[in-house]
Amino acid sequence: MITKLLLRKVFFISGVGTHPENIESFELAFRDASIEKFNLVTVNSIMPSKYDIVSREESLK
């Protein structure tokens, strides 16, 4: 079953991780960005103009 999630807010972050193993560098980048406790979701790279851009802190409320 495919579920569509309609988002209304978005925030942008970045993180860097380096390690000889790709999966470990990916995890380190998540930790650097402080999002290691969250799940990944597939998103489209096109963001409609009706979205509100918020801070990471606001999005966690």
N, CA, C and O atoms as a MOPAC input file, in Angstrom:
PM7 MOZYME 1SCF
protein

 N      0.84400 1    -1.17900 1     0.00000 1
 C      0.00000 1     0.00000 1     0.00000 1
 C      0.88800 1     1.24100 1     0.00000 1
 O      1.85400 1     1.31900 1     0.76000 1
 N      0.56800 1     2.18800 1    -0.83300 1
 C      1.29300 1     3.44700 1    -0.90700 1
 C      0.48400 1     4.50500 1    -0.16800 1
 O     -0.70500 1     4.69600 1    -0.42600 1
 N      1.14500 1     5.17800 1     0.74600 1
 C      0.50100 1     6.22500 1     1.52600 1
 C      1.10100 1     7.56400 1     1.12700 1
 O      2.32100 1     7.70600 1     1.03800 1
 N      0.24500 1     8.53600 1     0.88900 1
 C      0.72400 1     9.87900 1     0.58300 1
 C      0.67900 1    10.71300 1     1.85100 1
 O     -0.32100 1    10.73700 1     2.56900 1
 N      1.77100 1    11.38800 1     2.10800 1
 C      1.87400 1    12.27000 1     3.25700 1
 C      1.91100 1    13.69600 1     2.74100 1
 O      2.79700 1    14.06400 1     1.97000 1
 N      0.96200 1    14.48400 1     3.16000 1
 C      0.90400 1    15.87400 1     2.72500 1
 C      1.57200 1    16.75800 1     3.76900 1
 O      1.06800 1    16.92400 1     4.88000 1
 N      2.69100 1    17.30900 1     3.39800 1
 C      3.43600 1    18.17400 1     4.30300 1
 C      3.09900 1    19.63100 1     4.03800 1
 O      2.77900 1    20.01600 1     2.91400 1
 N      3.17600 1    20.42600 1     5.08000 1
 C      2.90200 1    21.84700 1     4.92900 1
 C      4.08300 1    22.70400 1     5.36100 1
 O      4.12300 1    23.90500 1     5.09500 1
 N      5.04100 1    22.07500 1     6.02900 1
 C      6.22000 1    22.80000 1     6.50200 1
 C      7.45900 1    22.00000 1     6.12600 1
 O      7.41500 1    20.77500 1     6.01700 1
 N      8.56200 1    22.71200 1     5.92900 1
 C      9.81500 1    22.06500 1     5.55200 1
 C     10.97000 1    22.80900 1     6.21500 1
 O     10.90900 1    24.02200 1     6.41900 1
 N     12.02100 1    22.06400 1     6.54700 1
 C     13.23500 1    22.70700 1     7.03600 1
 C     14.42400 1    22.07800 1     6.32300 1
 O     14.34800 1    20.94500 1     5.84800 1
 N     15.51500 1    22.82000 1     6.25200 1
 C     16.71300 1    22.36600 1     5.55200 1
 C     17.85100 1    22.21700 1     6.54600 1
 O     18.02900 1    23.05100 1     7.43400 1
 N     18.61200 1    21.15500 1     6.39000 1
 C     19.75200 1    20.90000 1     7.25700 1
 C     20.89000 1    20.34000 1     6.42400 1
 O     20.71800 1    20.02500 1     5.24600 1
 N     22.04000 1    20.22300 1     7.04000 1
 C     23.15600 1    19.55600 1     6.37900 1
 C     24.00000 1    18.86500 1     7.43500 1
 O     23.98400 1    19.24800 1     8.60500 1
 N     24.72700 1    17.85700 1     7.02300 1
 C     25.60700 1    17.13400 1     7.91700 1
 C     26.72800 1    16.50800 1     7.11700 1
 O     26.57400 1    16.23000 1     5.92700 1
 N     27.84900 1    16.28800 1     7.76500 1
 C     29.01600 1    15.70100 1     7.10900 1
 C     29.47200 1    14.49200 1     7.90900 1
 O     29.55200 1    14.54300 1     9.13700 1
 N     29.77000 1    13.40600 1     7.20900 1
 C     30.31000 1    12.22100 1     7.85700 1
 C     31.33400 1    11.56800 1     6.95200 1
 O     31.09600 1    11.39400 1     5.75700 1
 N     32.46700 1    11.20900 1     7.51700 1
 C     33.49200 1    10.51700 1     6.73100 1
 C     33.90400 1     9.24700 1     7.45600 1
 O     34.12700 1     9.24700 1     8.66700 1
 N     34.00000 1     8.16100 1     6.69100 1
 C     34.38500 1     6.86200 1     7.22700 1
 C     34.68000 1     5.96800 1     6.03300 1
 O     34.08500 1     6.16000 1     4.97200 1
 N     35.57300 1     5.00200 1     6.16600 1
 C     35.85500 1     4.09500 1     5.04700 1
 C     34.62600 1     3.30800 1     4.56400 1
 O     34.53200 1     2.96200 1     3.38600 1
 N     33.69800 1     3.03200 1     5.46600 1
 C     32.46700 1     2.32200 1     5.09800 1
 C     31.36700 1     3.34100 1     4.78200 1
 O     31.08800 1     4.22900 1     5.58700 1
 N     30.74800 1     3.20700 1     3.60900 1
 C     29.71900 1     4.17200 1     3.18600 1
 C     28.57000 1     4.28300 1     4.17800 1
 O     28.14000 1     5.38900 1     4.50700 1
 N     28.07100 1     3.14900 1     4.65600 1
 C     26.91500 1     3.18700 1     5.55500 1
 C     27.25500 1     3.90600 1     6.86400 1
 O     26.40600 1     4.59500 1     7.42800 1
 N     28.47200 1     3.75100 1     7.34100 1
 C     28.89400 1     4.42500 1     8.56600 1
 C     29.04000 1     5.92600 1     8.34000 1
 O     28.67900 1     6.71300 1     9.21500 1
 N     29.55900 1     6.33700 1     7.19000 1
 C     29.67100 1     7.77200 1     6.90800 1
 C     28.28500 1     8.40400 1     6.78500 1
 O     28.08800 1     9.55600 1     7.17000 1
 N     27.33600 1     7.65200 1     6.25200 1
 C     25.94800 1     8.10700 1     6.16000 1
 C     25.38900 1     8.33700 1     7.56500 1
 O     24.77000 1     9.36800 1     7.82700 1
 N     25.60400 1     7.38700 1     8.45900 1
 C     25.13600 1     7.51100 1     9.84700 1
 C     25.80700 1     8.69200 1    10.55000 1
 O     25.14700 1     9.42600 1    11.28700 1
 N     27.10100 1     8.88200 1    10.33300 1
 C     27.81100 1    10.00000 1    10.94800 1
 C     27.29500 1    11.34300 1    10.43200 1
 O     27.23800 1    12.31200 1    11.18800 1
 N     26.92500 1    11.40800 1     9.16800 1
 C     26.34500 1    12.64000 1     8.61700 1
 C     24.99500 1    12.93100 1     9.26500 1
 O     24.67500 1    14.08500 1     9.54600 1
 N     24.20400 1    11.88300 1     9.50100 1
 C     22.93100 1    12.05900 1    10.20600 1
 C     23.17300 1    12.59300 1    11.61200 1
 O     22.47200 1    13.49800 1    12.06500 1
 N     24.14900 1    12.04400 1    12.29200 1
 C     24.46700 1    12.51300 1    13.64900 1
 C     24.93400 1    13.95700 1    13.62800 1
 O     24.54700 1    14.74600 1    14.49000 1
 N     25.75600 1    14.30900 1    12.65900 1
 C     26.24300 1    15.67500 1    12.53900 1
 C     25.09700 1    16.66000 1    12.32300 1
 O     25.14300 1    17.79300 1    12.80200 1
 N     24.07900 1    16.22300 1    11.60500 1
 C     22.91400 1    17.06700 1    11.33400 1
 C     21.86700 1    16.99000 1    12.44300 1
 O     20.84300 1    17.67000 1    12.37900 1
 N     22.11900 1    16.16100 1    13.46400 1
 C     21.19300 1    15.96300 1    14.60300 1
 C     19.85200 1    15.39700 1    14.19200 1
 O     18.81900 1    15.77200 1    14.74700 1
 N     19.85900 1    14.48600 1    13.21400 1
 C     18.61000 1    13.84300 1    12.79400 1
 C     18.72900 1    12.32000 1    12.82700 1
 O     17.97300 1    11.62800 1    12.14500 1
 N     19.66900 1    11.79400 1    13.61200 1
 C     19.90500 1    10.35300 1    13.63100 1
 C     18.73800 1     9.54600 1    14.19800 1
 O     18.67100 1     8.33500 1    13.99000 1
 N     17.81900 1    10.20000 1    14.91100 1
 C     16.69300 1     9.48600 1    15.51400 1
 C     15.45300 1     9.46000 1    14.62000 1
 O     14.40700 1     8.95800 1    15.03000 1
 N     15.56000 1     9.99000 1    13.42100 1
 C     14.40400 1    10.10100 1    12.54100 1
 C     14.46300 1     9.08800 1    11.41100 1
 O     15.53700 1     8.58900 1    11.07100 1
 N     13.32300 1     8.78800 1    10.83500 1
 C     13.23400 1     7.87900 1     9.69800 1
 C     13.40600 1     8.63800 1     8.38900 1
 O     13.07800 1     9.82100 1     8.29400 1
 N     13.91600 1     7.95000 1     7.39800 1
 C     14.02800 1     8.52900 1     6.05900 1
 C     12.71000 1     8.36300 1     5.32300 1
 O     12.02600 1     7.35100 1     5.47700 1
 N     12.36300 1     9.34500 1     4.53700 1
 C     11.20300 1     9.24600 1     3.66200 1
 C     11.61000 1     9.72100 1     2.27400 1
 O     12.48800 1    10.57300 1     2.13700 1
 N     10.98600 1     9.18300 1     1.26900 1
 C     11.24800 1     9.61600 1    -0.09400 1
 C     10.47300 1    10.89800 1    -0.35900 1
 O      9.27700 1    10.98500 1    -0.08100 1
 N     11.15900 1    11.87200 1    -0.89000 1
 C     10.50600 1    13.14100 1    -1.21100 1
 C     10.87500 1    13.55600 1    -2.62100 1
 O     11.85300 1    13.07300 1    -3.19100 1
 N     10.09400 1    14.44300 1    -3.16800 1
 C     10.35700 1    15.01500 1    -4.47400 1
 C     11.24300 1    16.23600 1    -4.27700 1
 O     11.12900 1    16.92300 1    -3.26100 1
 N     12.10300 1    16.51100 1    -5.21100 1
 C     12.98200 1    17.66500 1    -5.07000 1
 C     12.30200 1    18.97400 1    -5.46100 1
 O     12.91500 1    20.03800 1    -5.36900 1
 N     11.06300 1    18.91100 1    -5.88900 1
 C     10.31300 1    20.11500 1    -6.24700 1
 C      9.41000 1    20.48100 1    -5.07500 1
 O      8.56900 1    19.68600 1    -4.65700 1
 N      9.59000 1    21.68500 1    -4.55200 1
 C      8.81600 1    22.11400 1    -3.40400 1
 C      7.79700 1    23.16100 1    -3.83700 1
 O      8.17600 1    24.21600 1    -4.34400 1
 N      6.50900 1    22.88500 1    -3.64400 1
 C      5.48500 1    23.87400 1    -4.00400 1
 C      5.64500 1    25.15900 1    -3.19000 1
 O      6.15200 1    25.12500 1    -2.06900 1
 N      5.22600 1    26.25800 1    -3.73400 1
 C      5.38200 1    27.55500 1    -3.07500 1
 C      4.51300 1    27.69600 1    -1.82800 1
 O      4.76000 1    28.59000 1    -1.02000 1
 N      3.51700 1    26.85600 1    -1.64500 1
 C      2.63500 1    26.98900 1    -0.48000 1
 C      3.23700 1    26.42200 1     0.80800 1
 O      2.61300 1    26.52200 1     1.86500 1
 N      4.42200 1    25.83800 1     0.74700 1
 C      5.07800 1    25.31500 1     1.93500 1
 C      5.66000 1    26.45900 1     2.75200 1
 O      6.10000 1    27.47100 1     2.20600 1
 N      5.65700 1    26.28400 1     4.06300 1
 C      6.30800 1    27.23500 1     4.95500 1
 C      7.68700 1    26.68900 1     5.29800 1
 O      7.81000 1    25.52400 1     5.67700 1
 N      8.71800 1    27.50300 1     5.17200 1
 C     10.05700 1    27.10700 1     5.56600 1
 C     10.23300 1    27.51600 1     7.02500 1
 O     10.10500 1    28.69100 1     7.36700 1
 N     10.52600 1    26.54300 1     7.87800 1
 C     10.64400 1    26.77100 1     9.31300 1
 C     12.02000 1    26.31000 1     9.79300 1
 O     12.74900 1    25.63300 1     9.06800 1
 N     12.35600 1    26.68000 1    11.00500 1
 C     13.62500 1    26.22100 1    11.58500 1
 C     13.48100 1    24.76500 1    12.00200 1
 O     12.36800 1    24.26900 1    12.17600 1
 N     14.61000 1    24.08100 1    12.16100 1
 C     14.59500 1    22.69200 1    12.60700 1
 C     13.92900 1    22.60400 1    13.97500 1
 O     13.15200 1    21.68100 1    14.22000 1
 N     14.21800 1    23.55100 1    14.87500 1
 C     13.65400 1    23.54600 1    16.21900 1
 C     12.12700 1    23.67300 1    16.18400 1
 O     11.41700 1    22.99500 1    16.92700 1
 N     11.64100 1    24.55000 1    15.31200 1
 C     10.18500 1    24.72800 1    15.20200 1
 C      9.51900 1    23.46800 1    14.66400 1
 O      8.41400 1    23.12100 1    15.08000 1
 N     10.18800 1    22.78500 1    13.74400 1
 C      9.59700 1    21.60000 1    13.15400 1
 C      9.49300 1    20.44900 1    14.14300 1
 O      8.67600 1    19.54900 1    13.94600 1
 N     10.29500 1    20.45100 1    15.19600 1
 C     10.27500 1    19.38000 1    16.18800 1
 C      9.21900 1    19.58100 1    17.26800 1
 O      9.01600 1    18.69500 1    18.09900 1
 N      8.54900 1    20.71600 1    17.27200 1
 C      7.50600 1    20.97700 1    18.27800 1
 C      6.33200 1    20.05100 1    18.10000 1
 O      5.36400 1    20.12800 1    18.85600 1

